[in-house]
Amino acid sequence: MEKKVIITGGSGFIGRVLAGELAICGYEVIVLSRRPEKAIRHQSSRVHTAHWNPEDPESWMHHLSGDCAIVNLAGDNIASSLRWTAAKKKRILGSRLFVGKAVSEAVKQAVHKPRVLIQASAVGIYGNRYDEVLTEASAPGNGFLADVAGQWEKSVSAVRDQGVRCVAIRTGIVLGKGGGFLERVIVPFRLFAGGHPGNGRQWLSWIHLADETQAIRFLIEHEDLNGCFNLTAPGPLTARDFFKTLGRVTKRPSWLHPPAFVLRLLFGELAQELLLSGQRVHPHRLLNAGYAFRYPDVFSALNDLLSV
C-alpha cells in the first residue's frame, strides 16, 4: 500500500479535506503549491506543503517514489464567475491540460514511478442526457463541460503508458461545509427565497464530501482498481426533489423557481451547462468494488451538513 500521497490542488475545497484525512490515517501527505506559504494556512499541521513549478518537473519529481500515489485535483474553478467569457473558458480548459501535462512529464522523467495516479474528472463528461441512467460504460456526451472532462482525462494518458495504474474519478456535485455548491444554494433558502432552477426536471448527481474523500482513499488502497469511476451517491434525484429536500431540512419553503430563459439571460452558457442540464449518474463500478457509502441518500447528507 502506498504510504506517501502527493496532491495537486490540495488547497481546494476537496483537496484540503482529503489531505487532512489521509494524514490522520498515517499517510505522508505532500501538497504541491506554487505559493506554499499561502497554501500552508489551509492545511493541517500534519500535512507537508512543497513548492512546485509545473513547467519544471525537476522542481518536484524528487518527491516521487515507488510507493507513492499522486492525486491530481488541480484546475480553475468552473463556477467562480457569473458568466463564461472566452477568456474564462480558456482558463478552465487550459489549467487542467497544463497540470496534466506537467504530471505526465514528471512521471516520465522519474526513475521511481508512482504506483497510482488518481486523476480528477467530472460527470459533466456525459453531457446532458435527460433521464438516461449513466454508468462508467456510457459514452461521453456533448457540450463544453463534456469536452473539458474528456480532454482532462486524456491529458494524463501518457502516465498509463509508463506502467502506472491510473484512475479517473468522475465526480458529481460535492456537498460539504465551508464551500462548494451547498454554500451557494443555502443562502436564498435562509432568506425564504429558495427554489429549483428552471423546470426542476434536470437530474442532479451529488456526493457528500466525506464519501468523496473516502472513495479516493479506497481507490488508492485497492491496487486492482483502474480506469474510470463515478464518484456520486447511489441516489441521484431531480433538481426539484433536491431543493424540496433542502427546504425540508432547513425548514424553509422551496417556492421561487427562476425560469430557464431568465437564467440564460443572466448567466449565458454557464446557466445551460451548470443549472439547467444534468446527468443521472450511477456509481456502478465503485459499488461493485465494495465501497459502502456513508451518505447514500440526500436527506441524510443534508441533515449531517446542516445540523446545528
N, C-alpha and C positions, 0 to 999 in steps of 0.2 A: 504493500500500500504506500502511495506517495505521502511523504510527511512534510514536504515543502510545497506551498502554493503561491504562485506569482499571479497577481491580479492587476490587469489594466482596467481603468475606470473604477478603481476601488474607492474613490471618494464620492461616487454617485449614490443614488437612493438605494439601489440593491447592493452595490459593491461594499459600502461601508458596513452594512449589517452582515453580509457574508464574511467579510474579513474578520470581524469581531467573533463571530460564532466559530469559525474554523480555528482561530487562535485558542479559544476556550477549550476546544476539542483536542488540543495538543499539537496542532499543525504549526510549523514555522510559516508565517504569512508575510509576504513582501508585496506591498502596494507600490506600483510604479507610477511616478508622477513627474511632470515637467517642473512643478513647483512643490517639492516635498515639504518645505517649511509651511506652506499653506495647507497641504493635504493632511499633515500630521495632526492638525487641530480637530479633524473629523474622525480620528481613529482611536481605537482602544490602545492603552499603553502596551498591550501585548503584541501589537501589530507593528512591523517594521515598514518604514517608508523610505523608498530609494529613488534617487534621481534617474530619469531616463530621457534620452533623446531618440525619438522614433527614427530619425534619419541616420542614426549611428548605432548599429547593432552592438558594437563593442561596448557601448555605454551601459549595457545591462545584461548582455549574454553571459557574463561571468556568474550570474545568479542561477543559470540553468544547471541542472544536474540530472542524472539518470533516474532519480527517484522523485522528481518534482512534477507538478501539474501547472499548466497555465490556464487561467480563466480570463478570457478576453471580453470585457464588457464595454470597452470604450466606444464612444460615438456621441455626436451632437444631439442634444435633446430635441425630439421632433415636435414637442408641444411648448417650447419656450417662447414662441412668438404667436401673435394672434392670426397672422396670415403667412402663407408660404410664398415669399418672394423668390425670384430666380436665384438670388444670392443665398437665401436660406436653404433652398432645396440642394444647391451645390454643396453647402456645408454639411447637410445631413448625410448625403452620399459620400462626399469626399473624405470626411472624418473617419468613416468606417473603413473605407478601402485603404486609406493611408495607414491606419494602425494594423489592419490585416496584413498588408504588405510588409510592415515593419516586423511583425511577429514571425511571418514566414521566413524572412531573410535571416533573423537571429537564429531560428531553429536550424536553418540550412547551414549556417556557419558554425554552430555549436558542435563541439567534439562529443559531449554527452547530451543526447537528445532527451527532452522531457518524455514522460510516459504517456501523457494525455494532454490534449488541448480541448477545453470547453469553450466553444465559440458562440457568442450571443447571436440570436436572430429573433424573429418575431412572427406571430400568427398572421401578421399582415401579408406574409408571403403567399397566402391562399387567395388574396383579393376578396372582393365582396361576392359571397356565394349564396346569399339568402338563407334558405332553410337546409341546405345540404350539410350533412354531417361530415366533418373533415377529420381525417386521421393523417398520420405521417405518410401514408401511402397515397394521399391525394396530390394531384398535380398542382404546381404553382398557378396562381391566378394572374390577373392583370391590374394595372394601376401603378401609381408612383411608389407606394409602400411595398407592393409586391416586388417591384423591380429592385428597390433598395435592399430588401431582405435577401433576394436571390443573389445579388452581387456580393452582399456581405458574407454570405456563406461561402461563395466561390473564392473570396479573397484569401482564404487560408487553405485552399485545396493543395497547395504545394507542401504543406505540413504533412498531410496524409501520405504524399509521395515519399516523404522521408522515413516512413515506417512508424509514425506516431499515431496512436489511437486518437481519433477526432470525434467529438460530439457536438452537434449543433442544437442549441436549446431555443426552440420557437416559443417564446414567452407571450402570454396574453397580458391583459391589463392587471398590473400588480397592485393589490390593495394593502396598504401599510400606513403606519403612523408617521407623521413628520414629512410628508411629501407625496409626490405622485398624483395619481388620478383622484383618490379619495379626498385629498386635501383641497382639490379644486371644486369638486361637486358638492362637498358638505356645506360650503358657505351659503349658497342660496337656500338650502333646507333650514339652516339655523335662522334664516331671515324670513321663514314661512313663504318662500318663493321657489320651492323645489319642483322638479318635474323632469320628464324624459325629453330628449331632443327628437324633433320630427314626429313620425307616427309611432315610434317606440317598438316597431316590429324588427328592427335590426338586432342581430344576436351579439351578445357581449360575453366573451370568454375571458375569465378572470382567474387569478390565483392569489392566495394570501401570501404576504411577504415571507412568513415563516416557512410555508411549503416551497416557495421559490428557492430559498437558500438551502433548505434541507434536501430538496431534489437535486440541486447542483452538487452537494456533498455526496449524495447517493450515487450520482453518475461518476464522480471522481473515484469513488471507492470500489465500484463494481467494474472490474477490468475486462469483463466480457461484453460490455455495452459500448456500442459505437453507432455513428450515424445520427439521424435526426430524431429529436424527442419533443413532443408538445408539452410545454410546461404551463398547463392550465388545469383548473379543478375539473373533476368529472361532472360538475353540474352547471354547464353554461345556461344562460337564460336570456330572454329578450330584454332590451333596454327598458321597456315598460315594466316588466316584472322586477328588474334590478332596482329601479328607482322607487317602485312601490314598496319593496322590502326595505330600502334605505329609509323611507318615510316611517315605516313601522318601527324600526329600530330607534330612530331619532324622535319618534312621537311627533312628527310633523307631517302636514299634508303633501301629497305629490300631485299638484294640480296645474302648474304653469308649464305648458309644453310648447316651446317656441317652434313654429312651423319651419319646415325644411328650407323654404325659399328665403326666409329671414336669416337663417344661419348661413346660407350660401352667400347672401349679400354681405353679411358681416365678416365672414371668415374665409370665403372663397373655397379653394381646393381643399384646404385643411378641414373644413366642415364636412365635405363629402366623404373624405377618406377616414377621418377620425370620429366624427359624430354621427353620421348618417349611414355608414356602412358597417358591416360586422362579419364575424366568422363564427360558425357553430362548431367549435373545435373539441375533440375528444382526446385525452391523453392515453391513447391505446397502448403504446409501447411502454410507457412508464408504469402503468398498472400491470401489464403483463410481466414486467421485470420484478414486480413485488413491492413497488413503492406504496406505502399507505399514507394517504392524505390526512393531515391533522384537521383540516377545514375543507371538507368535500362539498359543503353547501354554503350559499352566500349568507344565509341568516346567521349561522354560527360564526362565520368570518367577520361580518359586520358587528355582531354583538361583542366579539372579542376586541375588535379595534376601537369601538366607540363606547365601551363601558367606562364609567367614571372610576 
